[in-house]
Amino acid sequence: MIRPITLALVLLCSIAAQAQLSDNSPIIEASGLSITKGDFEQMLAGDARLARAQADPSAKLALGNEIGRAFAMEAEARSRKLDQLPAVQLRIRNFTNQLLANQLLLSLRSEYLKDEAALAAAYEKNKQSFQEPHVRQILIRVKGSEVALRKGKPDLTLEQADAKAQSLLAKLAKGADFAALAKAESDDVGSIQSGGDIGFVVKGSTEATFEDIAFNLPIGKVSQAIQTRHGLHIIRVEERRAMPLPTVKAALANEMAHREMDRIIQDGYKINQAYFGQ
């Protein structure tokens, strides 16, 4: 009975000691290098390893040892002046370029998220791009697809699936009812009973090839066969509804930030064509 109580007291003392550490307290040191608690947590902000460490003492110790080993190697490399080698300096510059470019994008995105007027103007200008399509589909499963093979259905190769798709498209072109055909032929068990109706498609919820058609296909028109990892899709857009501004703010800010990056890049550099060519 004594040992568990003793262990509990040790753990409580350890937790209390950790709680007393200030942000300025060094928590890892290696040959003259050190990092404080505040800098450590800021350096790893958003890193899944830190989140795990804060929830699990064993993960925290493992993370400390991982960063500690890296510090030890950095300290030794600096003591040998390897950080001053021209080739190493150029690689550091390359890594810095990538880091700062990503940070610039994050900064621009954050700035646009706070600019309500710019967001509203961009939304009005591109409102058509932020309309969710209500989609009906016929899915033709292909061998190796993530979709389970329905009982009694043949395991079609891509060529056989495409031949079936073309046959169904020909029937639709002659006036066949899309919903009835979906009930009879689709391999999407989730939408068979509703005649292939999969509801409104949220941007980012499906594969890019599928979304590209769904968000651009005219209402009432039938697509050609679209291939995804699920198989071949024939889709029809039933209607579209506008997404409200609050729902698309993040996507808008991201697009605006990327456009700003494109403007920065466009006239922001020049290359020696004698070396790189034209």
C-alpha positions as CSV (number, residue, x, y, z in Angstrom):
1,M,0.0,0.0,0.0
2,I,2.9,2.3,0.7
3,R,4.6,2.1,-2.8
4,P,1.6,3.4,-4.8
5,I,1.2,6.3,-2.5
6,T,4.9,7.1,-2.7
7,L,4.7,7.0,-6.5
8,A,1.7,9.3,-6.5
9,L,3.6,11.8,-4.3
10,V,6.6,11.7,-6.6
11,L,4.4,12.4,-9.6
12,L,2.6,15.3,-7.8
13,C,6.0,16.8,-6.9
14,S,7.2,16.4,-10.5
15,I,4.0,18.1,-11.8
16,A,4.3,20.9,-9.2
17,A,8.0,21.4,-10.2
18,Q,7.1,21.7,-13.9
19,A,4.3,24.2,-13.1
20,Q,6.9,26.5,-11.3
21,L,9.1,26.8,-14.4
22,S,8.8,30.2,-16.0
23,D,8.9,30.7,-19.8
24,N,12.5,32.0,-19.4
25,S,13.7,28.8,-17.7
26,P,16.2,26.8,-19.8
27,I,14.8,23.3,-20.4
28,I,17.4,21.9,-22.9
29,E,21.1,22.7,-22.8
30,A,24.0,21.4,-25.0
31,S,27.6,22.8,-25.0
32,G,26.6,26.5,-24.8
33,L,23.3,26.2,-26.6
34,S,20.1,26.4,-24.7
35,I,16.4,26.8,-25.3
36,T,13.9,28.2,-22.8
37,K,10.5,26.7,-22.0
38,G,8.7,29.6,-23.8
39,D,10.9,29.3,-26.9
40,F,10.6,25.6,-27.0
41,E,6.8,25.7,-26.9
42,Q,6.7,28.5,-29.5
43,M,9.1,26.7,-31.8
44,L,6.8,23.6,-31.8
45,A,3.5,25.5,-31.8
46,G,1.1,23.6,-34.0
47,D,3.4,20.5,-34.1
48,A,1.5,17.3,-33.2
49,R,4.5,16.1,-31.2
50,L,4.1,19.0,-28.7
51,A,0.3,18.3,-28.4
52,R,1.1,14.6,-27.6
53,A,3.8,15.6,-25.2
54,Q,1.5,17.9,-23.2
55,A,-1.0,15.1,-22.8
56,D,1.4,12.2,-22.1
57,P,4.4,12.4,-19.8
58,S,6.3,9.6,-21.6
59,A,5.8,11.4,-25.0
60,K,7.1,14.6,-23.3
61,L,10.3,12.9,-22.2
62,A,10.7,11.3,-25.6
63,L,10.3,14.7,-27.3
64,G,12.8,16.3,-24.9
65,N,15.4,13.6,-25.7
66,E,14.7,14.0,-29.5
67,I,15.3,17.8,-29.5
68,G,18.2,17.3,-27.0
69,R,20.0,15.0,-29.4
70,A,19.5,17.5,-32.2
71,F,20.9,20.2,-30.0
72,A,23.9,18.1,-29.2
73,M,24.7,17.5,-32.8
74,E,24.1,21.2,-33.7
75,A,26.5,22.3,-30.9
76,E,29.2,19.9,-32.1
77,A,28.7,21.0,-35.7
78,R,29.0,24.7,-34.7
79,S,32.1,23.9,-32.6
80,R,33.7,22.5,-35.7
81,K,32.5,25.6,-37.6
82,L,30.6,23.5,-40.1
83,D,27.8,26.1,-40.1
84,Q,30.3,28.6,-41.7
85,L,31.1,26.4,-44.7
86,P,29.9,28.2,-47.9
87,A,28.0,25.1,-49.1
88,V,26.2,24.8,-45.8
89,Q,25.4,28.5,-45.8
90,L,23.8,28.2,-49.2
91,R,21.7,25.3,-48.0
92,I,20.6,27.2,-45.0
93,R,19.6,30.1,-47.3
94,N,17.5,27.6,-49.4
95,F,15.7,26.4,-46.3
96,T,15.2,30.0,-45.1
97,N,13.7,30.9,-48.5
98,Q,11.1,28.1,-48.2
99,L,10.3,28.9,-44.6
100,L,9.9,32.6,-45.2
101,A,7.8,32.1,-48.3
102,N,5.4,29.9,-46.3
103,Q,5.4,32.4,-43.5
104,L,4.6,35.2,-45.9
105,L,1.6,33.2,-47.2
106,L,0.3,32.6,-43.7
107,S,0.8,36.3,-42.9
108,L,-1.1,37.5,-46.0
109,R,-3.9,35.0,-45.3
110,S,-4.2,36.3,-41.7
111,E,-4.3,39.9,-42.9
112,Y,-7.0,39.2,-45.4
113,L,-9.1,37.3,-42.8
114,K,-9.2,40.5,-40.8
115,D,-10.1,42.7,-43.8
116,E,-13.9,42.4,-43.8
117,A,-14.3,45.0,-46.6
118,A,-11.9,43.2,-48.9
119,L,-13.5,39.9,-48.2
120,A,-17.0,41.2,-48.9
121,A,-15.9,42.8,-52.2
122,A,-14.1,39.6,-53.3
123,Y,-17.2,37.5,-52.3
124,E,-19.5,39.7,-54.4
125,K,-17.2,39.6,-57.3
126,N,-16.8,35.8,-57.2
127,K,-20.1,34.7,-55.8
128,Q,-20.6,32.3,-58.7
129,S,-17.6,30.4,-57.6
130,F,-19.0,29.8,-54.1
131,Q,-22.2,27.9,-55.0
132,E,-22.5,24.4,-53.9
133,P,-23.9,22.0,-56.5
134,H,-26.7,19.5,-55.7
135,V,-25.5,16.4,-57.5
136,R,-27.1,13.2,-58.7
137,Q,-24.7,10.4,-59.9
138,I,-24.4,7.0,-61.4
139,L,-21.2,5.2,-60.1
140,I,-19.7,2.4,-62.1
141,R,-17.3,0.4,-59.9
142,V,-13.9,-0.6,-61.3
143,K,-11.8,-3.6,-60.3
144,G,-9.5,-2.5,-57.4
145,S,-11.9,0.3,-56.4
146,E,-12.3,1.3,-52.7
147,V,-16.0,0.7,-53.2
148,A,-17.2,-2.8,-52.2
149,L,-18.3,-5.1,-55.0
150,R,-22.1,-5.6,-54.9
151,K,-23.3,-9.1,-54.6
152,G,-24.1,-10.6,-58.0
153,K,-22.3,-7.8,-59.9
154,P,-19.4,-8.4,-62.2
155,D,-15.9,-7.1,-61.2
156,L,-15.4,-4.8,-64.2
157,T,-12.0,-3.8,-65.6
158,L,-11.6,-0.1,-66.5
159,E,-12.2,-0.9,-70.2
160,Q,-15.4,-2.8,-69.3
161,A,-16.5,0.0,-66.9
162,D,-15.9,2.6,-69.6
163,A,-17.9,0.6,-72.1
164,K,-20.8,0.4,-69.6
165,A,-20.6,4.2,-69.0
166,Q,-20.8,4.9,-72.7
167,S,-23.8,2.7,-73.0
168,L,-25.5,4.5,-70.1
169,L,-24.6,7.9,-71.6
170,A,-26.2,6.9,-74.9
171,K,-29.4,5.9,-73.1
172,L,-29.4,9.3,-71.2
173,A,-28.9,11.1,-74.5
174,K,-32.0,9.4,-75.8
175,G,-34.1,10.6,-72.9
176,A,-33.7,7.9,-70.3
177,D,-34.6,8.9,-66.8
178,F,-31.4,9.6,-64.8
179,A,-32.9,8.6,-61.4
180,A,-34.3,5.4,-62.7
181,L,-31.1,4.5,-64.4
182,A,-29.1,5.2,-61.2
183,K,-31.4,2.9,-59.2
184,A,-30.9,0.1,-61.8
185,E,-27.2,0.5,-62.6
186,S,-25.3,2.6,-60.0
187,D,-22.8,0.9,-57.6
188,D,-23.1,3.6,-55.0
189,V,-25.2,1.8,-52.4
190,G,-25.6,5.1,-50.4
191,S,-27.6,6.8,-53.2
192,I,-29.2,4.0,-55.1
193,Q,-32.6,4.3,-53.4
194,S,-32.7,8.1,-53.9
195,G,-31.9,7.7,-57.7
196,G,-28.3,8.6,-57.3
197,D,-29.0,11.8,-55.3
198,I,-25.9,12.6,-53.1
199,G,-27.1,16.0,-52.0
200,F,-25.0,19.2,-52.0
201,V,-21.3,18.8,-52.6
202,V,-19.1,20.8,-50.2
203,K,-15.9,22.1,-51.7
204,G,-13.0,20.1,-50.5
205,S,-15.1,17.1,-49.5
206,T,-14.5,15.0,-52.7
207,E,-11.7,14.4,-55.2
208,A,-10.6,17.3,-57.3
209,T,-11.5,15.7,-60.6
210,F,-15.1,15.1,-59.4
211,E,-15.4,18.6,-57.9
212,D,-14.0,20.3,-61.0
213,I,-16.9,18.9,-63.0
214,A,-19.6,19.3,-60.2
215,F,-18.8,22.9,-59.6
216,N,-18.7,23.9,-63.3
217,L,-21.3,21.7,-65.0
218,P,-24.4,23.6,-66.1
219,I,-27.5,22.8,-64.2
220,G,-29.4,19.9,-65.9
221,K,-26.5,18.8,-68.0
222,V,-25.0,15.3,-67.9
223,S,-21.2,14.9,-67.6
224,Q,-19.0,12.5,-69.4
225,A,-17.6,9.6,-67.3
226,I,-15.3,11.0,-64.6
227,Q,-12.7,8.6,-63.1
228,T,-11.8,8.7,-59.4
229,R,-10.5,6.1,-57.0
230,H,-14.1,4.9,-56.5
231,G,-14.7,4.2,-60.2
232,L,-16.4,6.0,-63.1
233,H,-19.0,8.6,-62.3
234,I,-21.7,10.1,-64.5
235,I,-23.1,13.1,-62.8
236,R,-25.9,15.7,-63.2
237,V,-26.2,18.9,-61.3
238,E,-29.8,19.5,-60.1
239,E,-29.4,23.0,-58.7
240,R,-26.9,25.3,-56.9
241,R,-27.1,27.3,-53.7
242,A,-25.0,30.2,-52.7
243,M,-22.7,29.7,-49.7
244,P,-22.9,32.6,-47.2
245,L,-19.8,34.8,-46.7
246,P,-19.0,33.5,-43.2
247,T,-18.8,30.0,-44.6
248,V,-16.2,30.9,-47.3
249,K,-14.1,33.5,-45.5
250,A,-11.2,31.1,-45.0
251,A,-11.2,30.0,-48.6
252,L,-11.5,33.5,-49.8
253,A,-8.6,34.7,-47.7
254,N,-6.5,31.8,-48.9
255,E,-7.3,32.6,-52.6
256,M,-6.6,36.3,-52.0
257,A,-3.3,35.5,-50.3
258,H,-2.2,33.3,-53.2
259,R,-3.1,36.0,-55.7
260,E,-1.0,38.5,-53.7
261,M,1.9,36.0,-53.7
262,D,1.5,35.7,-57.5
263,R,1.7,39.5,-57.9
264,I,4.8,39.6,-55.7
265,I,6.5,36.9,-57.7
266,Q,5.5,38.3,-61.1
267,D,7.8,41.3,-61.2
268,G,9.8,40.4,-58.1
269,Y,12.8,38.7,-59.6
270,K,14.8,38.3,-62.8
271,I,17.0,35.5,-64.0
272,N,20.1,35.4,-66.1
273,Q,18.9,34.0,-69.4
274,A,22.4,33.3,-70.6
275,Y,22.5,30.6,-67.9
276,F,18.9,29.5,-67.6
277,G,17.7,30.0,-71.2
278,Q,14.5,31.6,-72.3
